Amino acid sequence: MAAAKEGIVKRTGKFFREVRSEMRKVTWPTKSDLTTYTIVVFVSVAIVSGFIWIADSILYKLISLILR
């Protein structure tokens, strides 16, 4: 049982060392990039939401006309 526990501890330690190594390689966005990306996401969500709202309204009216 103790040997199994030591193996788990060694694998866990190796995992976190590898995670730390990989995180150092990440190129993090600058504040300017992050602001730009955030604005792009909000605008995209607004456009898609508007499109879905319009399509839903049209389909609702069409179905209500058919079911009369």
Protein Blocks (a to p, Z undefined) as FASTA:
>chain_A
ZZmmmmmmmmmmmmmmmmmmmmmmpccddfklmmmmmmmmmmmmmmmmmmmmmmmmmmmm
mmmmmmZZ
